[in-house]
Structure formats: C-alpha cells, structure tokens
Amino acid sequence: MRMAVKELNGKTFDAEIAKGTVLVDFWAPWCGPCKMLAPVIEEISEGNKAVKFCKVETGAEQEVAGKFGVMSIPTLILFKDGEEVDRLIGAYPKEIIEKWIKEKG
C-alpha cells in the first residue's frame, strides 16, 4: 500500500506545494504530539482526494521549517497554489482538522 502522506525536503518542497491545496505537517521523531497526530493525518488523507498531504521532518529540514517560521511542532500549514492560507499548531482531533481543511481549503 502506498503511503498517502508524502515526505518533503528542501529540494521537493516548492514544487509539491505549487499547485492546488496542500496540507504540510511539520513534525519531529522525538515529538510525542507529532506521533499522535501522524495516524490522524494519514487517516484524513485516505478519505480526501481534493487535498495533497505532505510532511516535513523539522530536524532534517531546518531550512524549510525556518522559511515558514515553524517554532512549535506539530504545525500544520495549509497552502493553496504555493501560498500559505492558514496554520494549526498542536495536535488536534480528526474532526477539527477536517473542519479546518474544509473551511480554509
């Protein structure tokens, strides 16, 4: 089974967020809330074909995280055609994230 959430890095980031609605999960392997959020994002991505779901590991990709001023993780940033639309900081339940995507995306 193919993973629905795509891992991005400094080389792939701009191209991946350039078109359409893209949700990017900024996370780190040592972050407890990030680990709790990962399966939630995975689950949402399986049922939502209108949005592209990606993630950025902040330790490995500090430049990308810095470019968007990510200070706390997890941070979810919603992009539309390459522009940041909104962000959520912290781990939220599935229903809240889905509602946020629907309203902002």
MDTraj code that builds the backbone (N, CA, C; nanometers):
import mdtraj as md
import numpy as np

residues = "MET ARG MET ALA VAL LYS GLU LEU ASN GLY LYS THR PHE ASP ALA GLU ILE ALA LYS GLY THR VAL LEU VAL ASP PHE TRP ALA PRO TRP CYS GLY PRO CYS LYS MET LEU ALA PRO VAL ILE GLU GLU ILE SER GLU GLY ASN LYS ALA VAL LYS PHE CYS LYS VAL GLU THR GLY ALA GLU GLN GLU VAL ALA GLY LYS PHE GLY VAL MET SER ILE PRO THR LEU ILE LEU PHE LYS ASP GLY GLU GLU VAL ASP ARG LEU ILE GLY ALA TYR PRO LYS GLU ILE ILE GLU LYS TRP ILE LYS GLU LYS GLY".split()
xyz = np.array([
    [0.0839, -0.1202, 0.0000],
    [0.0000, 0.0000, 0.0000],
    [0.0876, 0.1256, 0.0000],
    [0.0546, 0.2193, -0.0839],
    [0.1277, 0.3436, -0.0971],
    [0.0879, 0.4371, 0.0172],
    [0.1883, 0.5032, 0.0735],
    [0.1563, 0.5996, 0.1803],
    [0.0903, 0.7228, 0.1211],
    [-0.0142, 0.7672, 0.1847],
    [-0.0902, 0.8812, 0.1335],
    [-0.0231, 1.0138, 0.1684],
    [0.0635, 1.0146, 0.2693],
    [0.1315, 1.1367, 0.3109],
    [0.2755, 1.1317, 0.2586],
    [0.3107, 1.2311, 0.1787],
    [0.4407, 1.2333, 0.1113],
    [0.5431, 1.3132, 0.1923],
    [0.6602, 1.2557, 0.2108],
    [0.7696, 1.3222, 0.2827],
    [0.8378, 1.4222, 0.1888],
    [0.8522, 1.5464, 0.2339],
    [0.9150, 1.6502, 0.1514],
    [1.0486, 1.6920, 0.2101],
    [1.1339, 1.7475, 0.1215],
    [1.2600, 1.8051, 0.1672],
    [1.2808, 1.9386, 0.0955],
    [1.3933, 2.0010, 0.1212],
    [1.4217, 2.1325, 0.0635],
    [1.4183, 2.1342, -0.0883],
    [1.4532, 2.0228, -0.1510],
    [1.4559, 2.0154, -0.2974],
    [1.3162, 1.9977, -0.3570],
    [1.2286, 1.9265, -0.2877],
    [1.0970, 1.8934, -0.3432],
    [0.9851, 1.9855, -0.2948],
    [1.0090, 2.0586, -0.1871],
    [0.9026, 2.1340, -0.1200],
    [0.8263, 2.2295, -0.2123],
    [0.8969, 2.3240, -0.2736],
    [0.8303, 2.4276, -0.3539],
    [0.7473, 2.3686, -0.4676],
    [0.8005, 2.2678, -0.5351],
    [0.7287, 2.2056, -0.6472],
    [0.6015, 2.1359, -0.5991],
    [0.6092, 2.0718, -0.4820],
    [0.4939, 1.9963, -0.4305],
    [0.3803, 2.0863, -0.3835],
    [0.4131, 2.2054, -0.3330],
    [0.3061, 2.2938, -0.2826],
    [0.2578, 2.3942, -0.3872],
    [0.3185, 2.3938, -0.5058],
    [0.2915, 2.4965, -0.6077],
    [0.1485, 2.4978, -0.6589],
    [0.0857, 2.3822, -0.6721],
    [-0.0486, 2.3763, -0.7317],
    [-0.1488, 2.3098, -0.6393],
    [-0.2687, 2.3679, -0.6337],
    [-0.3767, 2.3079, -0.5566],
    [-0.3651, 2.3337, -0.4076],
    [-0.4435, 2.2591, -0.3319],
    [-0.4451, 2.2708, -0.1862],
    [-0.3574, 2.1622, -0.1273],
    [-0.2618, 2.2043, -0.0449],
    [-0.1657, 2.1111, 0.0137],
    [-0.1563, 2.1351, 0.1640],
    [-0.1697, 2.0273, 0.2420],
    [-0.1508, 2.0358, 0.3860],
    [-0.0128, 1.9795, 0.4175],
    [0.0693, 2.0579, 0.4880],
    [0.2026, 2.0113, 0.5262],
    [0.2101, 2.0009, 0.6781],
    [0.2484, 1.8824, 0.7231],
    [0.2653, 1.8527, 0.8649],
    [0.4139, 1.8660, 0.8979],
    [0.4492, 1.9680, 0.9784],
    [0.5868, 1.9843, 1.0247],
    [0.5989, 1.9081, 1.1561],
    [0.6912, 1.8120, 1.1639],
    [0.6979, 1.7189, 1.2762],
    [0.8438, 1.6824, 1.3078],
    [0.8633, 1.6058, 1.4151],
    [0.9951, 1.5503, 1.4502],
    [0.9741, 1.4147, 1.5166],
    [1.0691, 1.3221, 1.4982],
    [1.0532, 1.1872, 1.5532],
    [1.0481, 1.1823, 1.7063],
    [1.1073, 1.2792, 1.7742],
    [1.1104, 1.2804, 1.9209],
    [0.9861, 1.3455, 1.9824],
    [0.8983, 1.3990, 1.8985],
    [0.7828, 1.4767, 1.9451],
    [0.6619, 1.3868, 1.9692],
    [0.6191, 1.3749, 2.0960],
    [0.5049, 1.2917, 2.1325],
    [0.3752, 1.3301, 2.0614],
    [0.3354, 1.4591, 2.0678],
    [0.2133, 1.5000, 1.9976],
    [0.2204, 1.4742, 1.8463],
    [0.3412, 1.4858, 1.7880],
    [0.3581, 1.4585, 1.6444],
    [0.3258, 1.3124, 1.6144],
    [0.3710, 1.2231, 1.7034],
    [0.3453, 1.0796, 1.6857],
    [0.1963, 1.0495, 1.6973],
    [0.1270, 1.1220, 1.7844],
    [-0.0177, 1.1035, 1.7999],
    [-0.0927, 1.1570, 1.6772],
    [-0.0410, 1.2636, 1.6185],
    [-0.1068, 1.3284, 1.5054],
    [-0.0860, 1.2523, 1.3739],
    [0.0283, 1.1876, 1.3575],
    [0.0616, 1.1216, 1.2304],
    [-0.0470, 1.0265, 1.1786],
    [-0.0982, 0.9330, 1.2615],
    [-0.2034, 0.8441, 1.2095],
    [-0.3342, 0.9173, 1.1778],
    [-0.3604, 1.0278, 1.2471],
    [-0.4803, 1.1078, 1.2214],
    [-0.4691, 1.1705, 1.0814],
    [-0.3529, 1.2283, 1.0523],
    [-0.3298, 1.2904, 0.9208],
    [-0.3380, 1.1834, 0.8117],
    [-0.2794, 1.0680, 0.8391],
    [-0.2816, 0.9560, 0.7445],
    [-0.4270, 0.9172, 0.7133],
    [-0.5071, 0.9070, 0.8165],
    [-0.6481, 0.8690, 0.8027],
    [-0.7268, 0.9735, 0.7227],
    [-0.7053, 1.1006, 0.7531],
    [-0.7739, 1.2083, 0.6812],
    [-0.7335, 1.2060, 0.5336],
    [-0.6057, 1.1816, 0.5082],
    [-0.5554, 1.1838, 0.3701],
    [-0.6184, 1.0737, 0.2846],
    [-0.6488, 0.9603, 0.3465],
    [-0.7072, 0.8489, 0.2717],
    [-0.8461, 0.8831, 0.2189],
    [-0.9194, 0.9656, 0.2927],
    [-1.0551, 0.9974, 0.2528],
    [-1.0698, 1.1310, 0.1821],
    [-0.9583, 1.2001, 0.1569],
    [-0.9655, 1.3333, 0.0987],
    [-0.8756, 1.3426, -0.0238],
    [-0.9364, 1.3324, -0.1408],
    [-0.8586, 1.3349, -0.2650],
    [-0.8385, 1.4769, -0.3177],
    [-0.9101, 1.5742, -0.2634],
    [-0.9008, 1.7124, -0.3120],
    [-0.7770, 1.7840, -0.2580],
    [-0.7177, 1.7278, -0.1522],
    [-0.6032, 1.7915, -0.0867],
    [-0.4842, 1.6966, -0.0931],
    [-0.3656, 1.7539, -0.1179],
    [-0.2430, 1.6744, -0.1148],
    [-0.1873, 1.6843, 0.0274],
    [-0.1458, 1.5709, 0.0845],
    [-0.0941, 1.5672, 0.2210],
    [0.0550, 1.5369, 0.2196],
    [0.1317, 1.6225, 0.2878],
    [0.2769, 1.6079, 0.2903],
    [0.3260, 1.6302, 0.4332],
    [0.4516, 1.5916, 0.4563],
    [0.5109, 1.6184, 0.5874],
    [0.6572, 1.6547, 0.5714],
    [0.7054, 1.7331, 0.6684],
    [0.8438, 1.7777, 0.6698],
    [0.9002, 1.7486, 0.8085],
    [1.0091, 1.6717, 0.8105],
    [1.0764, 1.6411, 0.9376],
    [1.1660, 1.7599, 0.9701],
    [1.1294, 1.8348, 1.0745],
    [1.1931, 1.9638, 1.1016],
    [1.3415, 1.9532, 1.1368],
    [1.3828, 1.8433, 1.1987],
    [1.5243, 1.8274, 1.2321],
    [1.6109, 1.8135, 1.1089],
    [1.5628, 1.7367, 1.0131],
    [1.6372, 1.7133, 0.8889],
    [1.6224, 1.8294, 0.7913],
    [1.5122, 1.9000, 0.8009],
    [1.4821, 2.0077, 0.7051],
    [1.4632, 2.1411, 0.7770],
    [1.5655, 2.1820, 0.8519],
    [1.5566, 2.3049, 0.9318],
    [1.5359, 2.4292, 0.8457],
    [1.5923, 2.4272, 0.7254],
    [1.5798, 2.5430, 0.6364],
    [1.4335, 2.5639, 0.5945],
    [1.3654, 2.4553, 0.5601],
    [1.2240, 2.4639, 0.5202],
    [1.1396, 2.5104, 0.6390],
    [1.1624, 2.4499, 0.7555],
    [1.0880, 2.4875, 0.8758],
    [1.1123, 2.6349, 0.9094],
    [1.2374, 2.6784, 0.8974],
    [1.2729, 2.8166, 0.9258],
    [1.2090, 2.9154, 0.8305],
    [1.2020, 2.8768, 0.7039],
    [1.1424, 2.9617, 0.5998],
    [0.9980, 2.9983, 0.6345],
    [0.9271, 2.9064, 0.7011],
    [0.7880, 2.9305, 0.7365],
    [0.7702, 2.9647, 0.8840],
    [0.8803, 2.9912, 0.9537],
    [0.8732, 3.0341, 1.0929],
    [0.8122, 2.9309, 1.1853],
    [0.8370, 2.8027, 1.1572],
    [0.7819, 2.6969, 1.2418],
    [0.8642, 2.6904, 1.3704],
    [0.8027, 2.7296, 1.4815],
    [0.8702, 2.7331, 1.6111],
    [0.8262, 2.6193, 1.7015],
    [0.7025, 2.5750, 1.6847],
    [0.6462, 2.4673, 1.7661],
    [0.6002, 2.3558, 1.6741],
    [0.6114, 2.2336, 1.7233],
    [0.5601, 2.1219, 1.6448],
    [0.4693, 2.0386, 1.7333],
    [0.3710, 1.9725, 1.6750],
    [0.3411, 1.9743, 1.5315],
    [0.2776, 2.1060, 1.4867],
    [0.3125, 2.1456, 1.3641],
    [0.2477, 2.2587, 1.2994],
    [0.1936, 2.2095, 1.1662],
    [0.0662, 2.2346, 1.1417],
    [0.0049, 2.2026, 1.0132],
    [-0.0125, 2.3337, 0.9381],
    [0.0412, 2.3389, 0.8157],
    [0.0229, 2.4589, 0.7334],
    [-0.0534, 2.4185, 0.6079],
    [-0.1565, 2.4959, 0.5791],
    [-0.2382, 2.4728, 0.4607],
    [-0.1954, 2.5724, 0.3530],
    [-0.1568, 2.5195, 0.2373],
    [-0.1142, 2.6029, 0.1248],
    [-0.2156, 2.5910, 0.0124],
    [-0.2332, 2.7009, -0.0603],
    [-0.3166, 2.6999, -0.1798],
    [-0.2333, 2.7645, -0.2906],
    [-0.2051, 2.6852, -0.3939],
    [-0.1223, 2.7306, -0.5059],
    [0.0070, 2.7981, -0.4579],
    [0.0719, 2.7355, -0.3610],
    [0.2022, 2.7819, -0.3144],
    [0.1999, 2.8875, -0.2057],
    [0.0819, 2.9400, -0.1737],
    [0.0711, 3.0447, -0.0715],
    [0.0114, 2.9875, 0.0572],
    [0.0673, 3.0290, 0.1710],
    [0.0115, 2.9844, 0.2982],
    [-0.1255, 3.0470, 0.3203],
    [-0.2241, 2.9619, 0.3524],
    [-0.3610, 3.0066, 0.3771],
    [-0.3857, 3.0190, 0.5275],
    [-0.3393, 2.9171, 0.6022],
    [-0.3632, 2.9156, 0.7462],
    [-0.2734, 2.8095, 0.8092],
    [-0.2651, 2.8115, 0.9428],
    [-0.1887, 2.7083, 1.0141],
    [-0.2545, 2.6728, 1.1460],
    [-0.2318, 2.5486, 1.1852],
    [-0.2758, 2.4982, 1.3159],
    [-0.1505, 2.4523, 1.3886],
    [-0.1369, 2.4922, 1.5141],
    [-0.0208, 2.4489, 1.5930],
    [-0.0705, 2.3591, 1.7042],
    [-0.0139, 2.2391, 1.7112],
    [-0.0541, 2.1428, 1.8131],
    [-0.1259, 2.0239, 1.7523],
    [-0.1515, 1.9244, 1.8359],
    [-0.2215, 1.8030, 1.7913],
    [-0.3710, 1.8212, 1.8147],
    [-0.4481, 1.8064, 1.7096],
    [-0.5931, 1.8226, 1.7176],
    [-0.6630, 1.6931, 1.6780],
    [-0.7875, 1.6753, 1.7235],
    [-0.8642, 1.5578, 1.6812],
    [-0.8988, 1.5664, 1.5323],
    [-0.9249, 1.4520, 1.4760],
    [-0.9565, 1.4388, 1.3340],
    [-1.0672, 1.5345, 1.2891],
    [-1.1755, 1.5422, 1.3660],
    [-1.2909, 1.6232, 1.3277],
    [-1.2535, 1.7710, 1.3123],
    [-1.1703, 1.8205, 1.4031],
    [-1.1306, 1.9615, 1.3990],
    [-1.0428, 1.9884, 1.2771],
    [-0.9513, 1.8987, 1.2491],
    [-0.8623, 1.9157, 1.1334],
    [-0.9433, 1.9101, 1.0032],
    [-1.0365, 1.8152, 0.9949],
    [-1.1189, 1.8045, 0.8743],
    [-1.2032, 1.9310, 0.8518],
    [-1.2603, 1.9831, 0.9595],
    [-1.3408, 2.1047, 0.9511],
    [-1.2533, 2.2227, 0.9065],
    [-1.1329, 2.2320, 0.9616],
    [-1.0368, 2.3365, 0.9271],
    [-1.0020, 2.3301, 0.7785],
    [-0.9731, 2.2102, 0.7295],
    [-0.9402, 2.1929, 0.5879],
    [-1.0577, 2.2364, 0.4998],
    [-1.1764, 2.1950, 0.5386],
    [-1.2972, 2.2277, 0.4617],
    [-1.3199, 2.3791, 0.4572],
    [-1.3008, 2.4460, 0.5717],
    [-1.3240, 2.5910, 0.5785],
    [-1.2161, 2.6717, 0.5083],
    [-1.0910, 2.6302, 0.5231],
    [-0.9782, 2.7095, 0.4728],
    [-0.9326, 2.6677, 0.3331],
    [-0.9498, 2.5375, 0.3038],
    [-0.9016, 2.4847, 0.1762],
    [-0.9920, 2.5234, 0.0649],
])
top = md.Topology()
chain = top.add_chain()
for i, resn in enumerate(residues, 1):
    res = top.add_residue(resn, chain, resSeq=i)
    for name in ("N", "CA", "C"):
        top.add_atom(name, md.element.get_by_symbol(name[0]), res)
traj = md.Trajectory(xyz[None], top)
